[in-house]
Structures are given as structure tokens and as C-alpha cells.
Amino acid sequence: MSNKIDKSKIKEIANDLLFEIDNEQLKHLDLELPIIISSFNLLNKFNLKNVEPTDFPIKLNHHKLRIDQETEEK
């Protein structure tokens, strides 16, 4: 997979997402996106077939919410 996305595609994606992008931002993204894509391609090489998805990497045995207590209505 190519790590390069041309500037017209970046403009198209920004437009689809309702973002305004100026030439300076476009220049910056044109330099940075290949690095980001390359990093994701590297991650794709890991075999994660038997790994369960996680939404939070640390198990917590407590919660920070208070316990609701019934009160009498006035």
C-alpha cells in the first residue's frame, strides 16, 4: 500500500468532512501523512487474531460514581 496521498485527495477528504484547509495546512499534511500511514502499516503486521479488543487497558475495581439513594419527595 502506498504511503503517499496526493494533495487533491487531501483536499477532497477535508471537503467531505466539512473542514476548511489552507495551503500551509495542506503542505504540512502532505509531509506528515506518509509517516502516519507508514506507522499504521507497521501496526497491521501484528497478528492480533486471538487478542480481545479493549476499550480501557487498565482494569479498575472501583468506580467513581456515587451510589444513588432514594429520598422522600416533598
C-alpha positions as CSV (number, residue, x, y, z in Angstrom):
1,M,0.0,0.0,0.0
2,S,1.3,3.4,-0.9
3,N,2.2,5.8,1.9
4,K,1.5,8.8,-0.3
5,I,-1.8,10.6,-0.6
6,D,-1.8,13.4,-3.1
7,K,-2.8,16.9,-2.3
8,S,-6.1,16.7,-4.3
9,K,-7.2,13.7,-2.3
10,I,-6.4,15.5,1.0
11,K,-8.5,18.5,-0.2
12,E,-11.3,16.1,-1.2
13,I,-11.3,14.4,2.2
14,A,-11.2,17.7,4.0
15,N,-14.1,18.9,1.9
16,D,-16.1,15.7,2.6
17,L,-15.6,16.2,6.3
18,L,-16.6,19.9,6.0
19,F,-13.1,21.1,7.0
20,E,-11.5,24.2,5.5
21,I,-7.9,23.6,4.8
22,D,-5.4,26.3,3.8
23,N,-2.2,25.9,1.7
24,E,0.0,25.8,4.8
25,Q,-2.0,23.1,6.4
26,L,-2.1,21.2,3.2
27,K,1.7,21.4,2.9
28,H,2.0,20.1,6.5
29,L,-0.4,17.2,5.9
30,D,1.4,16.3,2.7
31,L,4.6,15.9,4.7
32,E,3.0,14.2,7.8
33,L,0.5,11.8,6.3
34,P,3.1,9.4,4.8
35,I,4.7,9.0,8.2
36,I,1.3,8.3,9.9
37,I,0.3,5.8,7.2
38,S,3.6,4.1,7.4
39,S,3.1,3.7,11.2
40,F,-0.3,2.2,10.7
41,N,1.1,-0.2,8.1
42,L,3.7,-1.3,10.6
43,L,0.9,-2.0,13.2
44,N,-1.0,-4.0,10.7
45,K,1.8,-6.5,10.6
46,F,1.0,-7.7,14.1
47,N,-1.0,-10.9,14.4
48,L,-3.9,-9.9,16.7
49,K,-6.2,-12.7,15.7
50,N,-6.6,-14.1,19.3
51,V,-6.4,-10.8,21.1
52,E,-9.6,-9.5,22.6
53,P,-10.4,-5.8,21.9
54,T,-10.2,-3.5,24.9
55,D,-11.7,-0.1,25.5
56,F,-9.5,0.7,28.6
57,P,-6.2,-1.0,29.2
58,I,-6.3,-0.9,33.0
59,K,-8.8,-2.9,35.0
60,L,-10.3,-0.8,37.8
61,N,-12.0,-2.5,40.7
62,H,-13.9,0.6,41.8
63,H,-16.0,3.3,40.2
64,K,-16.1,7.0,41.0
65,L,-19.9,7.4,40.8
66,R,-21.9,7.8,43.9
67,I,-24.5,5.2,44.9
68,D,-28.0,6.6,44.3
69,Q,-30.1,6.8,47.4
70,E,-33.8,7.1,47.5
71,T,-35.2,10.2,49.1
72,E,-38.7,11.2,50.0
73,E,-40.3,13.7,47.7
74,K,-41.8,16.8,49.3
